[in-house]
Amino acid sequence: MPKPGTPAPALVAHRLDGPDMDLSAIRGEAFVVFFRGLHCPACRKQLEDLVAHLPAFAERGLTVLAVSMDPEDRARAVAADWAVGGIDIAHGMTEATAREWGLWVSDRVVEKEPPRFSEPALTWVLADGTVGAHWQQSVPFGRPAFEDILSGIDFVRANDRPPRGAA
């Protein structure tokens, strides 16, 4: 799992429309949403909710990315079938990359799932490329609210707090 205050692991994935997404090339801070994929209704709900919060992330100078292990065809279905306009959707994250990020990886238990996929996580990456905060789950439910995350980012910045959990 990425330790707050340490360099974020490498993250390269394929964008639907544009060049590959490389986290290290982003100027400023980033907010990465790791999602399970097309099969996950909780991911759909989370990403559709994220759309409403994109302006708040942008106001804070955060580039928002959503990435999954889904292949391109499933990622295109996410973009077409879900109300996720404005979110930079990336696909094809490798299992090795998911594991470098400390994500839990699951095998299919029902037919609509891909053979293997990562479980959800959220990561705030600071402008210096270090992890500011990381929220991770082994199940699709119980995700933190974006309002809480945004207010936490505001508090950290206003009070010049270091990344927590680095001890």
OpenMM code with the backbone's topology and positions (N, CA, C; nanometers):
from openmm import Vec3, app, unit

residues = "MET PRO LYS PRO GLY THR PRO ALA PRO ALA LEU VAL ALA HIS ARG LEU ASP GLY PRO ASP MET ASP LEU SER ALA ILE ARG GLY GLU ALA PHE VAL VAL PHE PHE ARG GLY LEU HIS CYS PRO ALA CYS ARG LYS GLN LEU GLU ASP LEU VAL ALA HIS LEU PRO ALA PHE ALA GLU ARG GLY LEU THR VAL LEU ALA VAL SER MET ASP PRO GLU ASP ARG ALA ARG ALA VAL ALA ALA ASP TRP ALA VAL GLY GLY ILE ASP ILE ALA HIS GLY MET THR GLU ALA THR ALA ARG GLU TRP GLY LEU TRP VAL SER ASP ARG VAL VAL GLU LYS GLU PRO PRO ARG PHE SER GLU PRO ALA LEU THR TRP VAL LEU ALA ASP GLY THR VAL GLY ALA HIS TRP GLN GLN SER VAL PRO PHE GLY ARG PRO ALA PHE GLU ASP ILE LEU SER GLY ILE ASP PHE VAL ARG ALA ASN ASP ARG PRO PRO ARG GLY ALA ALA".split()
positions = [
    Vec3(0.0854, -0.1175, 0.0000),
    Vec3(0.0000, 0.0000, 0.0000),
    Vec3(0.0899, 0.1238, 0.0000),
    Vec3(0.0557, 0.2251, -0.0784),
    Vec3(0.1372, 0.3459, -0.0793),
    Vec3(0.1384, 0.4108, 0.0594),
    Vec3(0.2556, 0.4385, 0.1076),
    Vec3(0.2696, 0.5007, 0.2386),
    Vec3(0.2662, 0.6522, 0.2233),
    Vec3(0.1791, 0.7217, 0.2970),
    Vec3(0.1742, 0.8668, 0.2870),
    Vec3(0.3131, 0.9282, 0.3103),
    Vec3(0.3435, 1.0290, 0.2291),
    Vec3(0.4712, 1.0976, 0.2403),
    Vec3(0.5830, 1.0351, 0.1592),
    Vec3(0.5566, 0.9205, 0.0966),
    Vec3(0.6573, 0.8553, 0.0131),
    Vec3(0.6180, 0.8710, -0.1342),
    Vec3(0.7129, 0.8513, -0.2261),
    Vec3(0.6786, 0.8652, -0.3674),
    Vec3(0.5665, 0.7698, -0.4091),
    Vec3(0.4738, 0.8237, -0.4865),
    Vec3(0.3662, 0.7401, -0.5402),
    Vec3(0.4259, 0.6409, -0.6393),
    Vec3(0.3759, 0.5185, -0.6408),
    Vec3(0.4226, 0.4232, -0.7417),
    Vec3(0.3939, 0.4750, -0.8831),
    Vec3(0.4641, 0.4211, -0.9784),
    Vec3(0.4387, 0.4575, -1.1183),
    Vec3(0.2962, 0.4163, -1.1553),
    Vec3(0.2355, 0.4950, -1.2416),
    Vec3(0.1009, 0.4629, -1.2888),
    Vec3(0.0887, 0.5093, -1.4333),
    Vec3(0.0827, 0.4141, -1.5216),
    Vec3(0.0616, 0.4412, -1.6637),
    Vec3(-0.0546, 0.3530, -1.7088),
    Vec3(-0.1518, 0.4145, -1.7747),
    Vec3(-0.2662, 0.3401, -1.8287),
    Vec3(-0.3099, 0.4093, -1.9568),
    Vec3(-0.3959, 0.3438, -2.0302),
    Vec3(-0.4392, 0.3942, -2.1604),
    Vec3(-0.5643, 0.4800, -2.1456),
    Vec3(-0.5602, 0.5996, -2.1999),
    Vec3(-0.6792, 0.6850, -2.2042),
    Vec3(-0.7667, 0.6394, -2.3196),
    Vec3(-0.8959, 0.6649, -2.3067),
    Vec3(-0.9873, 0.6318, -2.4153),
    Vec3(-0.9627, 0.7201, -2.5368),
    Vec3(-0.9419, 0.8455, -2.5122),
    Vec3(-0.9243, 0.9404, -2.6222),
    Vec3(-0.8032, 1.0276, -2.5927),
    Vec3(-0.6889, 0.9824, -2.6364),
    Vec3(-0.5685, 1.0607, -2.6152),
    Vec3(-0.4513, 0.9725, -2.5807),
    Vec3(-0.3402, 1.0365, -2.5493),
    Vec3(-0.2191, 0.9602, -2.5183),
    Vec3(-0.2327, 0.8858, -2.3852),
    Vec3(-0.1445, 0.7913, -2.3653),
    Vec3(-0.1450, 0.7189, -2.2386),
    Vec3(-0.1373, 0.8168, -2.1220),
    Vec3(-0.2038, 0.7819, -2.0139),
    Vec3(-0.2019, 0.8616, -1.8932),
    Vec3(-0.0813, 0.8174, -1.8110),
    Vec3(0.0057, 0.9128, -1.7798),
    Vec3(0.1237, 0.8865, -1.6989),
    Vec3(0.1173, 0.9805, -1.5793),
    Vec3(0.0960, 0.9251, -1.4615),
    Vec3(0.0803, 1.0058, -1.3410),
    Vec3(0.2001, 1.0973, -1.3197),
    Vec3(0.3197, 1.0511, -1.3513),
    Vec3(0.4395, 1.1322, -1.3266),
    Vec3(0.4457, 1.2553, -1.4163),
    Vec3(0.3673, 1.2592, -1.5230),
    Vec3(0.3689, 1.3733, -1.6148),
    Vec3(0.2699, 1.4823, -1.5758),
    Vec3(0.1882, 1.4571, -1.4753),
    Vec3(0.0877, 1.5555, -1.4345),
    Vec3(0.1567, 1.6678, -1.3578),
    Vec3(0.1265, 1.7899, -1.3960),
    Vec3(0.1780, 1.9069, -1.3250),
    Vec3(0.0804, 1.9382, -1.2118),
    Vec3(0.1298, 1.9519, -1.0926),
    Vec3(0.0440, 1.9810, -0.9790),
    Vec3(-0.0040, 1.8529, -0.9126),
    Vec3(-0.1118, 1.8648, -0.8399),
    Vec3(-0.1646, 1.7529, -0.7630),
    Vec3(-0.2640, 1.6719, -0.8444),
    Vec3(-0.2799, 1.5462, -0.8038),
    Vec3(-0.3738, 1.4571, -0.8717),
    Vec3(-0.4596, 1.3846, -0.7691),
    Vec3(-0.5759, 1.3452, -0.8135),
    Vec3(-0.6655, 1.2620, -0.7339),
    Vec3(-0.7002, 1.1424, -0.8209),
    Vec3(-0.6566, 1.0245, -0.7800),
    Vec3(-0.6741, 0.9040, -0.8610),
    Vec3(-0.7836, 0.8179, -0.8002),
    Vec3(-0.8795, 0.7827, -0.8829),
    Vec3(-0.9873, 0.6923, -0.8438),
    Vec3(-0.9601, 0.5585, -0.9126),
    Vec3(-0.9239, 0.4589, -0.8347),
    Vec3(-0.9077, 0.3235, -0.8868),
    Vec3(-1.0443, 0.2574, -0.8743),
    Vec3(-1.1003, 0.2143, -0.9868),
    Vec3(-1.2329, 0.1521, -0.9791),
    Vec3(-1.2289, 0.0109, -1.0354),
    Vec3(-1.3258, -0.0692, -0.9926),
    Vec3(-1.3272, -0.2114, -1.0236),
    Vec3(-1.3540, -0.2386, -1.1712),
    Vec3(-1.4388, -0.1573, -1.2346),
    Vec3(-1.4679, -0.1764, -1.3760),
    Vec3(-1.6152, -0.1732, -1.4073),
    Vec3(-1.6455, -0.2007, -1.5327),
    Vec3(-1.7810, -0.1933, -1.5863),
    Vec3(-1.8819, -0.2762, -1.5075),
    Vec3(-1.8421, -0.3865, -1.4527),
    Vec3(-1.9345, -0.4776, -1.3844),
    Vec3(-1.9855, -0.4235, -1.2514),
    Vec3(-1.9288, -0.3148, -1.2009),
    Vec3(-1.9522, -0.2732, -1.0628),
    Vec3(-2.0519, -0.1577, -1.0506),
    Vec3(-2.1738, -0.1832, -0.9996),
    Vec3(-2.2707, -0.0749, -0.9833),
    Vec3(-2.2269, 0.0281, -0.8786),
    Vec3(-2.1503, -0.0134, -0.7783),
    Vec3(-2.1006, 0.0830, -0.6792),
    Vec3(-1.9987, 0.1776, -0.7431),
    Vec3(-1.9196, 0.1276, -0.8368),
    Vec3(-1.8248, 0.2131, -0.9097),
    Vec3(-1.8993, 0.3136, -0.9959),
    Vec3(-2.0052, 0.2661, -1.0606),
    Vec3(-2.0860, 0.3572, -1.1418),
    Vec3(-2.1392, 0.4708, -1.0561),
    Vec3(-2.1957, 0.4362, -0.9419),
    Vec3(-2.2509, 0.5376, -0.8517),
    Vec3(-2.1415, 0.6348, -0.8085),
    Vec3(-2.0241, 0.5816, -0.7724),
    Vec3(-1.9149, 0.6662, -0.7259),
    Vec3(-1.8661, 0.7600, -0.8367),
    Vec3(-1.8451, 0.7073, -0.9560),
    Vec3(-1.7951, 0.7914, -1.0649),
    Vec3(-1.8996, 0.8934, -1.1095),
    Vec3(-2.0271, 0.8551, -1.1108),
    Vec3(-2.1309, 0.9512, -1.1459),
    Vec3(-2.1402, 1.0607, -1.0404),
    Vec3(-2.1178, 1.0268, -0.9138),
    Vec3(-2.1133, 1.1268, -0.8077),
    Vec3(-1.9904, 1.2158, -0.8242),
    Vec3(-1.8802, 1.1581, -0.8650),
    Vec3(-1.7574, 1.2341, -0.8849),
    Vec3(-1.7766, 1.3461, -0.9867),
    Vec3(-1.8563, 1.3220, -1.0902),
    Vec3(-1.8801, 1.4239, -1.1930),
    Vec3(-1.9268, 1.5547, -1.1284),
    Vec3(-2.0185, 1.5450, -1.0326),
    Vec3(-2.0699, 1.6644, -0.9665),
    Vec3(-1.9619, 1.7364, -0.8851),
    Vec3(-1.8573, 1.6645, -0.8476),
    Vec3(-1.7509, 1.7228, -0.7654),
    Vec3(-1.6279, 1.7650, -0.8453),
    Vec3(-1.6296, 1.7407, -0.9763),
    Vec3(-1.5143, 1.7785, -1.0582),
    Vec3(-1.4788, 1.9269, -1.0454),
    Vec3(-1.5776, 2.0185, -1.0465),
    Vec3(-1.5406, 2.1598, -1.0303),
    Vec3(-1.4695, 2.1877, -0.8975),
    Vec3(-1.5113, 2.1220, -0.7907),
    Vec3(-1.4480, 2.1434, -0.6602),
    Vec3(-1.3037, 2.0917, -0.6598),
    Vec3(-1.2797, 1.9784, -0.7250),
    Vec3(-1.1423, 1.9289, -0.7362),
    Vec3(-1.0592, 2.0252, -0.8213),
    Vec3(-1.1159, 2.0734, -0.9311),
    Vec3(-1.0445, 2.1659, -1.0189),
    Vec3(-1.0119, 2.2967, -0.9467),
    Vec3(-1.1070, 2.3478, -0.8675),
    Vec3(-1.0823, 2.4700, -0.7903),
    Vec3(-0.9629, 2.4538, -0.6969),
    Vec3(-0.9392, 2.3335, -0.6526),
    Vec3(-0.8279, 2.3053, -0.5610),
    Vec3(-0.7003, 2.2669, -0.6370),
    Vec3(-0.7085, 2.2699, -0.7693),
    Vec3(-0.5911, 2.2418, -0.8501),
    Vec3(-0.5579, 2.0952, -0.8661),
    Vec3(-0.6555, 2.0074, -0.8459),
    Vec3(-0.6319, 1.8641, -0.8580),
    Vec3(-0.6786, 1.8118, -0.9935),
    Vec3(-0.5923, 1.7381, -1.0601),
    Vec3(-0.6281, 1.6667, -1.1814),
    Vec3(-0.6895, 1.5343, -1.1391),
    Vec3(-0.8094, 1.5040, -1.1876),
    Vec3(-0.8807, 1.3827, -1.1489),
    Vec3(-0.8664, 1.2776, -1.2587),
    Vec3(-0.8322, 1.1578, -1.2177),
    Vec3(-0.8179, 1.0446, -1.3090),
    Vec3(-0.8953, 0.9270, -1.2520),
    Vec3(-0.9544, 0.8472, -1.3388),
    Vec3(-1.0184, 0.7225, -1.2976),
    Vec3(-0.9545, 0.6108, -1.3787),
    Vec3(-0.9117, 0.5061, -1.3130),
    Vec3(-0.8388, 0.3992, -1.3819),
    Vec3(-0.8856, 0.2625, -1.3332),
    Vec3(-0.8898, 0.1691, -1.4278),
    Vec3(-0.9266, 0.0316, -1.3936),
    Vec3(-0.8408, -0.0650, -1.4744),
    Vec3(-0.8539, -0.1912, -1.4409),
    Vec3(-0.7870, -0.2967, -1.5162),
    Vec3(-0.8694, -0.3405, -1.6372),
    Vec3(-0.9871, -0.2818, -1.6554),
    Vec3(-1.0718, -0.3178, -1.7694),
    Vec3(-0.9966, -0.3005, -1.9010),
    Vec3(-1.0271, -0.3861, -1.9996),
    Vec3(-0.9746, -0.3636, -2.1348),
    Vec3(-1.0501, -0.2475, -2.2006),
    Vec3(-1.0038, -0.2052, -2.3153),
    Vec3(-1.0599, -0.0883, -2.3818),
    Vec3(-1.2092, -0.0998, -2.4091),
    Vec3(-1.2570, -0.2146, -2.4542),
    Vec3(-1.3995, -0.2250, -2.4885),
    Vec3(-1.4876, -0.2030, -2.3664),
    Vec3(-1.4481, -0.2542, -2.2528),
    Vec3(-1.5270, -0.2337, -2.1301),
    Vec3(-1.5179, -0.0892, -2.0828),
    Vec3(-1.4009, -0.0281, -2.0969),
    Vec3(-1.3854, 0.1127, -2.0592),
    Vec3(-1.4697, 0.2021, -2.1498),
    Vec3(-1.4760, 0.1694, -2.2775),
    Vec3(-1.5610, 0.2466, -2.3693),
    Vec3(-1.7083, 0.2332, -2.3296),
    Vec3(-1.7487, 0.1163, -2.2835),
    Vec3(-1.8867, 0.0978, -2.2366),
    Vec3(-1.9125, 0.1827, -2.1120),
    Vec3(-1.8145, 0.1932, -2.0231),
    Vec3(-1.8288, 0.2815, -1.9061),
    Vec3(-1.8541, 0.4233, -1.9540),
    Vec3(-1.7718, 0.4714, -2.0462),
    Vec3(-1.7854, 0.6085, -2.0956),
    Vec3(-1.9182, 0.6307, -2.1678),
    Vec3(-1.9659, 0.5298, -2.2377),
    Vec3(-2.0898, 0.5430, -2.3156),
    Vec3(-2.2148, 0.5259, -2.2299),
    Vec3(-2.2119, 0.4325, -2.1349),
    Vec3(-2.3333, 0.3946, -2.0618),
    Vec3(-2.3501, 0.4638, -1.9267),
    Vec3(-2.2416, 0.5114, -1.8689),
    Vec3(-2.2479, 0.5780, -1.7395),
    Vec3(-2.2425, 0.7291, -1.7623),
    Vec3(-2.2964, 0.8064, -1.6707),
    Vec3(-2.2933, 0.9528, -1.6790),
    Vec3(-2.1626, 1.0034, -1.6179),
    Vec3(-2.0527, 0.9840, -1.6926),
    Vec3(-1.9192, 1.0158, -1.6397),
    Vec3(-1.8464, 1.1195, -1.7257),
    Vec3(-1.9223, 1.1983, -1.8002),
    Vec3(-1.8607, 1.3005, -1.8841),
    Vec3(-1.7744, 1.3944, -1.8021),
    Vec3(-1.6547, 1.4203, -1.8514),
    Vec3(-1.5620, 1.5086, -1.7810),
    Vec3(-1.4572, 1.4360, -1.7008),
    Vec3(-1.4773, 1.3071, -1.6769),
    Vec3(-1.3778, 1.2285, -1.6040),
    Vec3(-1.2814, 1.1668, -1.7043),
    Vec3(-1.1542, 1.1796, -1.6758),
    Vec3(-1.0509, 1.1188, -1.7588),
    Vec3(-1.0454, 0.9702, -1.7237),
    Vec3(-1.1017, 0.8863, -1.8110),
    Vec3(-1.1098, 0.7425, -1.7878),
    Vec3(-0.9884, 0.6743, -1.8513),
    Vec3(-0.9187, 0.5960, -1.7719),
    Vec3(-0.8050, 0.5188, -1.8233),
    Vec3(-0.8323, 0.3707, -1.7987),
    Vec3(-0.7781, 0.2872, -1.8858),
    Vec3(-0.8023, 0.1435, -1.8779),
    Vec3(-0.6710, 0.0695, -1.8972),
    Vec3(-0.6770, -0.0591, -1.8767),
    Vec3(-0.5605, -0.1428, -1.9034),
    Vec3(-0.4526, -0.1361, -1.7976),
    Vec3(-0.4871, -0.0907, -1.6773),
    Vec3(-0.3882, -0.0967, -1.5699),
    Vec3(-0.3506, -0.2431, -1.5500),
    Vec3(-0.2247, -0.2712, -1.5389),
    Vec3(-0.1815, -0.4093, -1.5218),
    Vec3(-0.2008, -0.4557, -1.3782),
    Vec3(-0.2082, -0.5856, -1.3634),
    Vec3(-0.2170, -0.6403, -1.2279),
    Vec3(-0.0912, -0.6046, -1.1483),
    Vec3(0.0231, -0.6047, -1.2136),
    Vec3(0.1478, -0.5691, -1.1444),
    Vec3(0.1402, -0.4263, -1.0901),
    Vec3(0.0856, -0.3345, -1.1694),
    Vec3(0.0707, -0.1963, -1.1236),
    Vec3(-0.0272, -0.1895, -1.0073),
    Vec3(-0.1384, -0.2591, -1.0188),
    Vec3(-0.2357, -0.2610, -0.9091),
    Vec3(-0.1691, -0.3094, -0.7806),
    Vec3(-0.0893, -0.4106, -0.7909),
    Vec3(-0.0215, -0.4636, -0.6718),
    Vec3(0.0846, -0.3668, -0.6187),
    Vec3(0.1532, -0.2938, -0.7087),
    Vec3(0.2487, -0.1926, -0.6630),
    Vec3(0.1790, -0.0841, -0.5819),
    Vec3(0.0549, -0.0551, -0.6166),
    Vec3(-0.0249, 0.0422, -0.5437),
    Vec3(-0.0876, -0.0194, -0.4185),
    Vec3(-0.0660, -0.1475, -0.3975),
    Vec3(-0.1207, -0.2143, -0.2799),
    Vec3(-0.2680, -0.2461, -0.2902),
    Vec3(-0.3221, -0.2386, -0.4113),
    Vec3(-0.4650, -0.2659, -0.4283),
    Vec3(-0.4913, -0.4143, -0.4117),
    Vec3(-0.6047, -0.4446, -0.3516),
    Vec3(-0.6454, -0.5834, -0.3447),
    Vec3(-0.6935, -0.6243, -0.4826),
    Vec3(-0.6641, -0.7453, -0.5196),
    Vec3(-0.7027, -0.7982, -0.6499),
    Vec3(-0.7959, -0.9167, -0.6274),
    Vec3(-0.9038, -0.9187, -0.7023),
    Vec3(-1.0046, -1.0242, -0.6869),
    Vec3(-1.0216, -1.1032, -0.8156),
    Vec3(-1.0618, -1.2284, -0.7995),
    Vec3(-1.0982, -1.3138, -0.9119),
    Vec3(-1.2489, -1.3119, -0.9288),
    Vec3(-1.2924, -1.3364, -1.0490),
    Vec3(-1.4343, -1.3402, -1.0837),
    Vec3(-1.5103, -1.4373, -0.9919),
    Vec3(-1.6286, -1.3934, -0.9487),
    Vec3(-1.7193, -1.4836, -0.8772),
    Vec3(-1.8546, -1.4948, -0.9479),
    Vec3(-1.8847, -1.3996, -1.0375),
    Vec3(-2.0045, -1.4075, -1.1212),
    Vec3(-1.9636, -1.3772, -1.2649),
    Vec3(-2.0417, -1.4261, -1.3592),
    Vec3(-2.0043, -1.4212, -1.5009),
    Vec3(-1.9806, -1.2799, -1.5535),
    Vec3(-2.0549, -1.1796, -1.5042),
    Vec3(-2.0399, -1.0441, -1.5601),
    Vec3(-1.9070, -0.9792, -1.5223),
    Vec3(-1.8369, -1.0348, -1.4264),
    Vec3(-1.7076, -0.9793, -1.3851),
    Vec3(-1.5966, -1.0255, -1.4791),
    Vec3(-1.4933, -0.9424, -1.4937),
    Vec3(-1.3767, -0.9899, -1.5695),
    Vec3(-1.3054, -1.0982, -1.4878),
    Vec3(-1.2172, -1.1740, -1.5503),
    Vec3(-1.1489, -1.2817, -1.4768),
    Vec3(-1.0747, -1.2322, -1.3524),
    Vec3(-1.0169, -1.1122, -1.3590),
    Vec3(-0.9423, -1.0570, -1.2454),
    Vec3(-0.9512, -0.9048, -1.2539),
    Vec3(-0.9646, -0.8402, -1.1370),
    Vec3(-0.9779, -0.6943, -1.1324),
    Vec3(-0.9310, -0.6438, -0.9970),
    Vec3(-0.8973, -0.5154, -0.9926),
    Vec3(-0.8557, -0.4566, -0.8646),
    Vec3(-0.9776, -0.4028, -0.7907),
    Vec3(-0.9651, -0.3995, -0.6610),
    Vec3(-1.0692, -0.3419, -0.5763),
    Vec3(-1.0489, -0.1905, -0.5685),
    Vec3(-1.1490, -0.1165, -0.5184),
    Vec3(-1.1434, 0.0292, -0.5256),
    Vec3(-1.0451, 0.0932, -0.4275),
    Vec3(-0.9963, 0.2095, -0.4693),
    Vec3(-0.9106, 0.2922, -0.3847),
    Vec3(-0.9137, 0.4350, -0.4378),
    Vec3(-0.8764, 0.5272, -0.3525),
    Vec3(-0.8648, 0.6687, -0.3878),
    Vec3(-0.7293, 0.7157, -0.3363),
    Vec3(-0.6586, 0.7954, -0.4164),
    Vec3(-0.5284, 0.8449, -0.3732),
    Vec3(-0.5129, 0.9907, -0.4102),
    Vec3(-0.4707, 1.0692, -0.3132),
    Vec3(-0.4351, 1.2094, -0.3340),
    Vec3(-0.2843, 1.2133, -0.3497),
    Vec3(-0.2380, 1.2531, -0.4668),
    Vec3(-0.0948, 1.2619, -0.4956),
    Vec3(-0.0569, 1.4097, -0.4971),
    Vec3(0.0402, 1.4442, -0.4141),
    Vec3(0.0841, 1.5834, -0.4021),
    Vec3(0.1697, 1.6243, -0.5218),
    Vec3(0.1913, 1.7533, -0.5367),
    Vec3(0.2642, 1.8062, -0.6523),
    Vec3(0.4067, 1.7535, -0.6617),
    Vec3(0.4650, 1.7147, -0.5490),
    Vec3(0.6018, 1.6610, -0.5517),
    Vec3(0.6049, 1.5113, -0.5835),
    Vec3(0.4880, 1.4535, -0.6158),
    Vec3(0.4801, 1.3122, -0.6524),
    Vec3(0.4691, 1.2172, -0.5348),
    Vec3(0.4524, 1.2698, -0.4155),
    Vec3(0.4358, 1.1835, -0.2993),
    Vec3(0.2878, 1.1648, -0.2679),
    Vec3(0.2589, 1.0610, -0.1933),
    Vec3(0.1217, 1.0299, -0.1545),
    Vec3(0.0811, 1.1208, -0.0384),
    Vec3(-0.0255, 1.1959, -0.0597),
    Vec3(-0.0798, 1.2808, 0.0461),
    Vec3(-0.1780, 1.2045, 0.1334),
    Vec3(-0.2569, 1.1184, 0.0718),
    Vec3(-0.3534, 1.0354, 0.1439),
    Vec3(-0.3956, 0.9208, 0.0524),
    Vec3(-0.4377, 0.8123, 0.1161),
    Vec3(-0.4788, 0.6943, 0.0396),
    Vec3(-0.5925, 0.6253, 0.1147),
    Vec3(-0.7024, 0.6016, 0.0429),
    Vec3(-0.8178, 0.5308, 0.0978),
    Vec3(-0.8341, 0.4047, 0.0145),
    Vec3(-0.8480, 0.2919, 0.0798),
    Vec3(-0.8495, 0.1656, 0.0064),
    Vec3(-0.9521, 0.0711, 0.0658),
    Vec3(-1.0090, -0.0152, -0.0214),
    Vec3(-1.1085, -0.1108, 0.0232),
    Vec3(-1.0861, -0.2486, -0.0371),
    Vec3(-1.1340, -0.3472, 0.0325),
    Vec3(-1.1299, -0.4838, -0.0199),
    Vec3(-1.2670, -0.5275, -0.0701),
    Vec3(-1.3627, -0.4386, -0.0614),
    Vec3(-1.5009, -0.4652, -0.1032),
    Vec3(-1.5534, -0.3441, -0.1794),
    Vec3(-1.6590, -0.3608, -0.2582),
    Vec3(-1.7082, -0.2476, -0.3367),
    Vec3(-1.7896, -0.1448, -0.2574),
    Vec3(-1.8316, -0.1760, -0.1377),
    Vec3(-1.9193, -0.0855, -0.0630),
    Vec3(-1.8428, -0.0087, 0.0447),
    Vec3(-1.9074, 0.0942, 0.1005),
    Vec3(-1.8495, 0.1705, 0.2107),
    Vec3(-1.7445, 0.2722, 0.1683),
    Vec3(-1.7647, 0.3384, 0.0577),
    Vec3(-1.6649, 0.4327, 0.0066),
    Vec3(-1.6785, 0.5700, 0.0722),
    Vec3(-1.5655, 0.6394, 0.0914),
    Vec3(-1.5725, 0.7727, 0.1522),
    Vec3(-1.6410, 0.8727, 0.0589),
    Vec3(-1.7105, 0.9679, 0.1185),
    Vec3(-1.7808, 1.0710, 0.0417),
    Vec3(-1.6817, 1.1758, -0.0088),
    Vec3(-1.7015, 1.2211, -0.1308),
    Vec3(-1.6124, 1.3219, -0.1880),
    Vec3(-1.6158, 1.4518, -0.1082),
    Vec3(-1.7311, 1.4863, -0.0495),
    Vec3(-1.7380, 1.6067, 0.0342),
    Vec3(-1.6406, 1.5955, 0.1510),
    Vec3(-1.6337, 1.4779, 0.2127),
    Vec3(-1.5425, 1.4565, 0.3250),
    Vec3(-1.3971, 1.4662, 0.2806),
    Vec3(-1.3673, 1.4088, 0.1659),
    Vec3(-1.2303, 1.4139, 0.1144),
    Vec3(-1.1919, 1.5582, 0.0832),
    Vec3(-1.2780, 1.6306, 0.0159),
    Vec3(-1.2484, 1.7693, -0.0188),
    Vec3(-1.2308, 1.8558, 0.1057),
    Vec3(-1.3160, 1.8372, 0.2057),
    Vec3(-1.3000, 1.9168, 0.3279),
    Vec3(-1.1720, 1.8770, 0.4013),
    Vec3(-1.1343, 1.7504, 0.3936),
    Vec3(-1.0078, 1.7069, 0.4528),
    Vec3(-0.8883, 1.7695, 0.3828),
    Vec3(-0.8927, 1.7760, 0.2509),
    Vec3(-0.7854, 1.8405, 0.1748),
    Vec3(-0.7764, 1.9879, 0.2150),
    Vec3(-0.8914, 2.0524, 0.2265),
    Vec3(-0.8921, 2.1932, 0.2683),
    Vec3(-0.8301, 2.2090, 0.4069),
    Vec3(-0.8645, 2.1217, 0.4992),
    Vec3(-0.8107, 2.1300, 0.6355),
    Vec3(-0.6594, 2.1105, 0.6353),
    Vec3(-0.6127, 2.0106, 0.5647),
    Vec3(-0.4686, 1.9831, 0.5585),
    Vec3(-0.3942, 2.1048, 0.5049),
    Vec3(-0.4462, 2.1611, 0.3985),
    Vec3(-0.3809, 2.2775, 0.3391),
    Vec3(-0.3855, 2.3987, 0.4313),
    Vec3(-0.5020, 2.4262, 0.4894),
    Vec3(-0.5177, 2.5444, 0.5752),
    Vec3(-0.4317, 2.5364, 0.7006),
    Vec3(-0.4057, 2.4156, 0.7470),
    Vec3(-0.3306, 2.3973, 0.8713),
    Vec3(-0.1890, 2.3449, 0.8490),
    Vec3(-0.1468, 2.3408, 0.7227),
    Vec3(-0.0119, 2.2978, 0.6864),
    Vec3(0.0239, 2.1647, 0.7546),
    Vec3(-0.0662, 2.0687, 0.7414),
    Vec3(-0.0459, 1.9376, 0.8032),
    Vec3(0.0332, 1.8468, 0.7117),
    Vec3(0.1216, 1.7665, 0.7688),
    Vec3(0.1957, 1.6688, 0.6869),
    Vec3(0.1063, 1.5487, 0.6569),
    Vec3(0.1484, 1.4660, 0.5612),
    Vec3(0.0728, 1.3424, 0.5376),
    Vec3(0.0677, 1.2593, 0.6656),
    Vec3(-0.0483, 1.2036, 0.6939),
    Vec3(-0.0677, 1.1222, 0.8147),
    Vec3(-0.0486, 0.9756, 0.7811),
    Vec3(-0.0038, 0.8992, 0.8814),
    Vec3(0.0142, 0.7550, 0.8624),
    Vec3(0.1515, 0.7193, 0.8125),
    Vec3(0.2436, 0.8159, 0.8122),
    Vec3(0.3770, 0.7914, 0.7598),
    Vec3(0.4718, 0.7339, 0.8652),
    Vec3(0.4282, 0.7247, 0.9885),
    Vec3(0.5168, 0.6777, 1.0964),
    Vec3(0.5409, 0.5284, 1.0883),
] * unit.nanometer
topology = app.Topology()
chain = topology.addChain("A")
for resn in residues:
    res = topology.addResidue(resn, chain)
    for name in ("N", "CA", "C"):
        topology.addAtom(name, app.Element.getBySymbol(name[0]), res)
